[in-house]
């Protein structure tokens, strides 16, 4: 499912135009981005939580070139699914 599919489904369910739905989705995603850029976290009930984590730089050995290298620090966006979503995914996916 991509953005266009989401917009089509939402516009049908809400009874509004796809243009209006696209604008609503755009603003929603923009507000999520703004929260994460500030370094805050947010939680969407029944979906999960999003937060920004800073990873420290570290020293690592590259076996291919046989040298130590510095891996620079970086920032990652972390998603942790809600328990309800995890359980739903377990039910829907085939057992391995």
C-alpha positions in Angstrom: 0.0 0.0 0.0 1.4 3.4 -0.9 0.3 7.0 -0.3 -2.1 7.1 -3.2 -3.9 4.0 -2.0 -4.2 5.5 1.5 -5.6 8.7 0.1 -8.2 6.9 -2.0 -9.3 4.7 1.0 -9.5 7.6 3.4 -11.4 9.9 0.9 -14.0 7.1 0.4 -14.4 6.5 4.1 -14.6 10.2 5.0 -16.7 11.3 2.1 -14.3 14.1 1.1 -12.3 14.7 -2.0 -8.9 13.2 -2.6 -7.4 16.6 -2.8 -8.6 17.5 0.7 -7.5 14.1 2.0 -4.0 14.6 0.5 -3.7 17.9 2.3 -4.8 16.4 5.6 -2.4 13.5 5.3 0.4 15.9 4.3 -0.2 18.1 7.3 -0.4 15.1 9.6 3.0 13.7 8.4 4.5 17.2 8.6 3.4 17.5 12.3 5.0 14.1 13.0 8.2 15.3 11.4 8.2 18.5 13.4 7.9 16.5 16.7 10.8 14.2 15.8 13.0 17.1 14.6 12.6 18.7 18.1 13.8 15.4 19.6 10.5 14.6 21.2 8.6 11.4 21.0 5.0 10.7 20.2 2.6 7.8 20.6 -0.3 6.7 18.4 -2.7 4.5 20.2 -2.9 0.9 18.9 0.0 1.7 16.5 3.1 2.5 18.5 5.6 5.1 19.5 8.2 7.0 17.5 11.3 8.6 19.0 14.7 9.9 18.0 17.8 8.2 19.4 21.3 9.5 19.1 23.9 6.8 18.6 27.5 7.5 19.8 30.4 7.2 17.4 32.5 4.0 17.9 35.6 2.3 16.8 35.2 -0.9 14.7 37.5 -3.3 13.0 37.0 -3.8 9.2 38.1 -7.4 8.5 38.2 -6.9 4.8 40.9 -4.2 4.8 42.3 -5.3 8.2 42.1 -1.8 9.8 40.4 -0.1 12.6 37.9 2.6 11.6 35.8 5.2 13.3 32.1 5.0 12.8 30.7 8.5 13.1 27.8 9.3 15.6 24.4 9.4 14.0 20.7 10.0 14.8 18.0 7.3 14.1 14.2 7.4 14.2 13.1 4.5 16.3 9.6 2.9 16.1 8.2 0.5 18.8 4.9 -1.1 17.9 2.1 -1.2 20.4 1.3 -4.5 22.0 -2.1 -4.7 20.2 -0.3 -4.2 16.8 2.3 -6.8 17.6 -0.3 -9.3 18.6 -2.4 -8.6 15.5 0.7 -9.1 13.3 1.5 -12.4 15.0 -2.1 -13.6 14.3 -2.0 -12.6 10.6 1.5 -13.9 9.7 2.0 -17.6 9.1 3.9 -19.5 11.8 7.5 -20.3 11.0 
